[in-house]
Amino acid sequence: MTFSSFSLDPALLKAIAESAYNEPTEIQKQSIPLILANHDVMARAQTGTGKTAAFALPILQQLLSEKPISTNIRALVLTPTRELAQQVYKSFKHYGQFTCVNIGIAYGGVSTKKQILEIKTGLDILVATPGRLLDLIRSEHLSLEQINTVVFDEADRMLDMGFKEEIDQIRKYLPVEKQTLLFSATFADDIYKMSKSILVNPKVVEIDEKNTVADDVEQIVYAVDADRKRELTSYLIGSKNWQQVLVFTRTKQCADYLAKEMTKDGIKSLAIHGDKSQGAREKALHEFKEGNIRALIATDVAARGIDIKGLNYVINYELPYNAEDYVHRIGRTARAGNSGLAVSLVSVGEEWLLTAIEELLDIQLLQQWLPGYEPDLTKTVQSDKKPINKKNARRNALSPGDNSNKRKPGSRSRRR
């Protein structure tokens, strides 16, 4: 099968050809025809499978097939984070580069002036984060009355970050008659509950076995004392001459600490998390992609929003509270047919987190000792107790900027 099998506009096929794609991925093969047939779609696919094109191409095709009915937006894509919004926006811009379709983006952390001007000029497609979208609607700079298609991208992440209330509010501004597409990396119970309220007779697409990682990702687990994790991280990167490494922590405080200390070790590093300004986040990503820094230290806000070609190394400095986040973290590597290495550091008291991952993936990840960094078995370490509610523990680990879920009743959302 080729992309021409979908009867796409020549302008779209030209953009696809420039991407050097030979044939559609499985998620694209199954989703594109259903979306073009105007069905509601509920799709699950792991990261790196080409899901953005799976909804971007048919949406662009639908708009090219219709006559503009107004200057109002006709397609809306909601994403949980700024980084993911930028990634999706760039994909739409790329595939639509030879068309007259106008595409815009709106997210928090930056001035609304440019976004408002873009909306007033006229847009066909808007990619947005929930908080900024509601701000624009409530300030009467934006109307969703002419929306034909709405996409909830990374829907499971949106719910994890506490955007249920924002989603409910946004739905009130959407027309009753519309096409709704829900894309998610997982189909947890809360996703099924959400789907029943927003989808009408949906077609369900599920790609790959649930909660799997790419075959080309080598997974290594090192047992190490907690107070030597930073030292081991710098040693691995330095001694093996790794040039681009994405390092995950659970909290913004740990990310900031690690970036500062690793830079002292001679490993130039920057941190990225929700409390950083948008400018700082974009600068850090740019520096990392350009190879000006060797390590990018990130919280899970970046787990599904960073797409870096040729990224070979991911280090879990701290394992996530939710095992599914592990899949998304290491999914940043081994993309587009490349191989990758995921290293996880586990200290006493964190074994339950590793066990949860093993149960989720139905595999055994044996802990190894790296010579010179063997755990000190003579130490008396008090084991951390397993949080009663893993979802709450994960939310608490995120910074307020990543997931501000605490505000007074009736106050306006500041989440982005």
VEXKELUM-803710 format. One record per residue: x, y, z of N, C-alpha, C in turn; residue in one letter. Coordinates in steps of 0.05 Angstrom, whole numbers, plus 5000, padded with zeros to 4 digits. Layout:
<atoms>
XYZXYZXYZA/...
</atoms>
This chain:
<atoms>
501749765000500050005000501750255000M/500950454985502350714984500450934993T/501451174997499751395006497751474984F/498551424959496751484937494251314937S/494351084952491950914954489651044968S/490251254984488151394999486851614982F/487751644957486651854939487052134951S/489452184962490152434974490752644952L/490352894958490953114940493853104932D/494453164906497253164897499053344914P/498053564925499653734942500553594967A/498853424978499553265002501553044995L/501152914973502952704964505752814959L/505853064949508453194944509953234970K/508453324991509753375017510553115029A/508952905026509752645037512252535023I/512452574997514752484982517252624992A/517052884999519353025010520252925037E/518452785051519052665077520552405074S/520652305049522052045043520551815056A/517951845060516351615069515651435046Y/516251175048515750995026512850885027N/511950825051509250715054508150795081E/505450795083504250875109504750665130P/504850755156505050575178502350445184T/502350255202499850105207497650285218E/498350475236496350655247495250835225I/496850905205495951075183494250915164Q/495050665159493450495141490550455151K/490350425177487650365188486050615194Q/487350835202485951075211485151255188S/486851295169486351495148483751435133I/483251185124480751135110478251195127P/478451125153476151165171475551455175L/477751615178477351905182476252035157I/477351945133476352055108473451985103L/472551765115469751685113467951825133A/469252005149467852175168466852025193N/468151805199467451655224468851795248H/467551765271469051825296470951595300D/473351655310475451445312476651455340V/477051225352478451195377480851015371M/483251135371485650995363487750975384A/488950745387491150705406493650615391R/495850755396498350675384500650785401A/502750635404504950725420506450945406Q/508051095421509451325410511351235388T/511751415368513551365346512451195324G/509751165323508550995302507351155279T/507651425280506651585258503751675262G/502851685287500051745292499252035284K/501152225286500452495279499552515250T/501052395232500352395204497652235200A/497052055217494651895215492152065217A/492352285232489952475232490552725217F/493052815214493653065200493053045170A/493852825158493352795129490452795121L/488752635134485852635127484552895133P/485353035155484153295161484753495139I/487253505131488053675109486553605084L/486253355078484853265054481953355055Q/480653325078477853405081477553705076Q/479353865086479254155083479654235054L/481454095040481954155012479654074995L/477953895004475653794989473253974993S/473354145013471054315019471554605011E/469354745007469555035003469555175030K/471355375033471355515059468655645065P/467555595089464955705095465155955111I/467556015122467956265137470956275144S/471656485159474356515168474756375195T/472656245205472856105230474255845227N/475355745249476855495250475055265245I/475955075228474354845221475454585233R/477954585241479154345254480754435278A/480354295300481654355326483154105336L/485654145343487253925354488154015382V/487353855402488053915430490353735439L/492353845451494653695461495153775490T/496353595506496753655535498953845541P/501053855524503454025530504154205507T/505754405514506654595493508454455473R/510254285484512054155466510653975445E/508553835455507053665436505553835417L/504454065426503054245408504854335386A/507254415393509254505372509854275353Q/510154035363510853805346508553755326Q/506053755336503753705319503453935298V/503854175307503654415290505654385267Y/508154315273510154285252509454075232K/508153855242507353645223505253745204S/503253885215501154005198502354195177F/504154365187505454555169506954415147K/508354205154509854055134508053925113H/506053785122504253645103502553835087Y/502054075098500454275084501954485070G/504654445067506354665057505754735028Q/504554555012503954614984500954674980F/499554735002496654795001496255075011T/493755165010492955425020491655415047C/491855175060490555145086492155305107V/490755465123492055625143492055485170N/494355455182494655305207495855485228I/494755475252495655635274496155475299G/497455595319498055455344497555655367I/496655545390496155705413496755545438A/498655655455499355525480500155735500Y/500255655525500855845546503855895549G/504556075567507356135572508456355555G/506856445535507756665517505456855515V/506057095503503957295499501757195480S/499357295485497157215467496957385442T/498457605441498157805419498457675392K/500657525388501257405362499057195356K/498257045376496256835372493556965364Q/492757185377490257315371490357435343I/492557545335492857655308492657435287L/493757215293493656985274490756885271E/489356875293486556795292484856995277I/485257245281483757455267484257445237K/486757385230487457365201485957145187T/485256935202483756715191485256455191G/484156255205485455985207483455775199L/484555565187482955325181483355115203D/485755095213486454895234487855035257I/487154965281488555065305489454835322L/491954845329493154655349493454805375V/492354695396492354855421492454685446A/493454805468493254675494490654775507T/489454615525486854675536486654945550P/488555005567488355255583488355505565G/490255525546490355755529487955775511R/486955545502484555545485482155665500L/481855585525479555695540479955995545L/482356085550482856375553482056525528D/482656425505482056565480479056555475L/477756345482474756325478473356515497I/474156525523472856685542473356985538R/475557055526476157335519474957405492S/473357225480471857265455473657325431E/476057215432477857235409477656995391H/476056795399475956545385473256415387L/472256305365469756165365470155885354S/468855685366469055415356466455325342L/464755515335462155445324462255305297E/464355345282464555225255466454985255Q/467054875278468854645279467454405266I/468854275247467954035235469253785247N/471753815255473253595266474853685290T/474753525312476353585336477953335343V/480553375349482353155356483253185385V/483052975400484152965427486652795425F/489052925423491552785419492752725446D/493852495450494952405475492852445497E/490552335492488252375511488852265538A/490252045540490951935567492652115583D/494552255569496352445582494752685592R/492752775576491052995584489652935611M/488552695613487152625637489152595660L/491452485655493452455676494252725688D/494352925671495253195679492953355691M/490553235693488353375706486753565688G/486653505662485253685644482253615639F/481253435656478453345652476553585653K/476953755672475153985674475254175650E/477754225640478054385617476754265592E/477053995589475853865566472853885567I/471653855591468753885594467854165587D/469454365594468754645588468954695558Q/471054595545471454635517469154515501I/468254275509466154145495463554305494R/463154475513460754645513460754845490K/463154915481463355115459463454985431Y/463554715430463654575405460854515395L/460454505368457854435357457254145363P/454654085363453853805368454653625345V/454253725321454853565297457753615289E/459453415293462253435286463553165286K/465853145275467452895276469452915299Q/469552705315471352705338473352475336T/475852545340478052345338479552345365L/479852105376481152075402483551895398L/485952015401488451855398489751835426F/490551595433491651545459493751325458S/495751345476497751125477496750895493A/494650935510493550725526490550745526T/489150525531486250525533485550445562F/486250615581485550565609482550615613A/481550545637478750575642477750855639D/479351055648478451325645478251425616D/479851305599479651365570477051255559I/476451005566473950885557471551055566Y/471651145591469451305602469251565587K/471451685581471551935565470451895537M/471251675525470351615497467351595495S/466051475515463151445514461651705514K/462951915525461552175526462252355503S/464352305488465152485466465052365438I/464852095437464851965410462151845404L/461451845378458951735369459551505350V/458651265359459151015343461951015331N/463951025348466751045338467750785327P/469650815308471150585298473650575315K/474250335325476550305343478950185328V/481250315332483750225319485750175341V/486849935343488949875362491349755348E/493649885352496049795339498049685359I/499149455353501149325370499849225396D/501249055410500248965436500349195456E/498449195474498249405494500849425510K/501749665514504049725531506549555523N/507449595499509849465490511949685483T/514449605482516549785474517749685448V/518949865433520149795408522249575411A/522249385392524149165394527049255394D/527549485382530249585378531249745402D/529749755424530649885448531949685467V/534449715473535849545493535349665520E/534349505539533749605566535749485586Q/537049665601539049595621538249715648I/538449565669537849665696540349645713V/541249865725543549855743542549905772Y/543349735790542849775818545049955829A/544350175842546250365851545150515876V/546950595894546050755917544951015907D/542851115921541551365912543451595911A/545351605930547151835931549451825910D/549351605894551451585873550151585845R/547551625844546251625818547351845799K/547752085810548752305793551552235783R/553152135801555952065793555951855771E/554251645774554051435754553051545727L/551051725728549951835704552051985688T/553652155702555752305688557952115678S/558451905693560551705685559651565659Y/557251475657556251335634556451515609L/555551765612555551945589558352015580I/560052065600562752155594564551925584G/564551695598566351485591565651345565S/563051345558562151225533561851425510K/562451675517562451895497559651925484N/557551895500554851945489554452245485W/553552325462553352605455550552725459Q/548452565457545752655461544252465479Q/543652545503542452365523540052515536V/537752385536535352495549535152355576L/535152505597535152405624532552475638V/531052285649528552335661528652325692F/527452525704527052535733524052555739T/523352525764520552545771519652835778R/521552995788520753265797522553475784T/521453715783522953945772525354015789K/525153975815527354035833529753855827Q/529153595823531253405817532453465789C/530753545770531753615743533753845745A/532954055760534754295762537354215776D/537154065798539553975812541453815794Y/540253625780541953445764543253595741L/541853775728543053935706545454105717A/545054215740547154385752549654215759K/549153995772551353825781552853685758E/551353595738552553465716554253655699M/553453905698555054105684557654145699T/557554135725560054145741561853905735K/560553675728562153435722563353455694D/562753665679563753685652561853585631G/559353515639557353435620555353665618I/555653825597553954055594551053975592K/549354085610546653995613544754225617S/542254185610540054375615537654225624L/535954355640533454225650531154345635A/529054175632526554265619524254155635I/522554335644520154255659518054475658H/515754435670513554625668513954885681G/515754905700516255165713518155345698D/519355235677521055395660519355565641K/520255805634518755965615518755835588S/516855905571516755785545519355835530Q/520356075532522856145519525155965528G/525255915554527455745565527155455555A/524655365554524155095545524955055515R/524155255499524855245471527855265466E/529155435482532055465480533455205487K/532555075509533854825518533554605496A/531154585485530654385464532454445439L/532554695432534154775409537154705414H/538154775437540954715444541554415443E/539554265453539853975453539853855425F/537953945408537753845381540253925365K/541354155370543654255355546254125366E/546153985388548553855399550254035415G/549154265424550654455440550754375469N/548854205477548954075504548753775500I/549953625519550053335516547653205530R/546653325551544453205566542153395570A/539753305565537353455570535953315593L/535553455615534353335639531353415639I/529653225638526753285634524953135655A/522753265661520653135676518853005656T/516752865666515052725647513352905630D/513453165635512053355617513153325589V/515653225586516953205560516752925548A/515652735563515752455555514452405528A/512352555522510952515496511152765478R/512652955485512753205470515453255456G/517353085460519953125448520452925426I/520953015402521452845379524152925367D/526252775374528952835365529952605348I/530452665322531352465304534152365313K/534452105312537051985318537751985348G/535852025366536452015394536951725402L/539351665412540051385418539951305447N/539951505465540251445493538151575511Y/536951425528535151525549536051405575V/536151575596536851485623534551555641I/533551355655531551395676533051435702N/533651685709535051745734533351665757Y/530751705754528751615773526551475757E/525751235765523551105752520951255757L/519051255738516551395742514751255762P/512851405774510951285792508951115777Y/508451185752506551035736508150875715N/507850615714509450445697509050515667A/506650605660506250675631507950905622E/508651085641510451305633513151205625D/513950975636516550855628516550795598Y/514350695588514050625560514450885543V/513151095551513251345536516051475537H/517351445561520051555564521951425544R/522151165545524051025529523251015499I/520751095494519751115467520951355452G/522351525467523651755454526051665437R/527051415442529251315426528251085409T/529950985391529250765373526850835356A/526851075345524651175328525551145299R/523451115282523851105253525850885245A/525750655258527350435251530150435262G/530850635278533550645291533550475317N/535950415326536250275352536650475374S/536250385399536550565421537250415447G/538150555467538950445493537550595515L/536150455532534850575555536050455581A/537250635597538550555622536850655645V/536350485664534850565688536550525713S/536450715731537950705756536050645779L/536550435794534750355815536250325841V/535350465862536550445888534650305908S/535750245931534050105951531550275957V/529250145958526750285963525250345938G/526550305914525150355889524550105874E/524949875886524549625871521649585863E/519749685879516949655872516249795846W/517650015840517150155815518049975791L/520349845794521349665773519449425770L/518549325792516649095791514149165776T/513149405780510749495766511149505736A/513549595728514249605699514449325687I/515649145702515948865693513148745690E/511448795708508748685707507248795683E/507549055678506249185655507149075629L/509749035626510948945601511148645599L/510548505621510748215622513548115614D/515548255625518348175621519848195648I/522248095649523948115673526348285666Q/526748495680529048675676531048625699L/533048475693534948405714536748645722L/537048685748538848895757541748805756Q/543348985745546248935742547849115761Q/550249035767552149205782554249295763W/554749555761556949665745559449685762L/561649555754564049565770564849855778P/565349885804565950145815563550295826G/561150195819558650325828556750125841Y/557949905851556349705865554949835889E/552449755894551049865918552449765943P/552449945963553749875989551749716006D/552149456007550249286021550449316051L/552449456061552749496090551049726100T/550149896081548550126089545750036098K/544750176117542050136126540250346114T/538750266094537050466080534150396085V/532650606093529850566098528350566071Q/526950346066525550326041523250516039S/522950646016520650816011518150646011D/516050746022513550616021512050675995K/510750475985509250515960506950705964K/506850915947504551105950501950965948P/500051045964497350915963496050955936I/496351195925495051255900497251345880N/497951175861500151235843499551475825K/497051505817496451735800496851995815K/495952005840496452255856499352295861N/500852085866503752105870505052225846A/504252135822505452235798504752525794R/502152605799501352885796502953065815R/503352965839504853125859507753155851N/508752955836511552965828511953175806A/509853225790510053425769510053705782L/511453885770511554155780508854295775S/508254505790505754655785505454745756P/507754815744507654905716506854685698G/507654435704506954205688504054135691D/503054155716500354055722499354205746N/498254435743497154585765494254495768S/493854325787491154205790489854305816N/490954505828489854605853489154895850K/486654965850485855245849483155275863R/482555505870480055565884477655515866K/475455415877473055375861472255635847P/471655615822470655855808472756025796G/475355975803477456135792478156035764S/479256215748479856145720482355965719R/482255775700484555595697486955745687S/489255665699491855775689493555555677R/492355325674493855095663494355135634R/496655045625497355065597497954795584R/
</atoms>
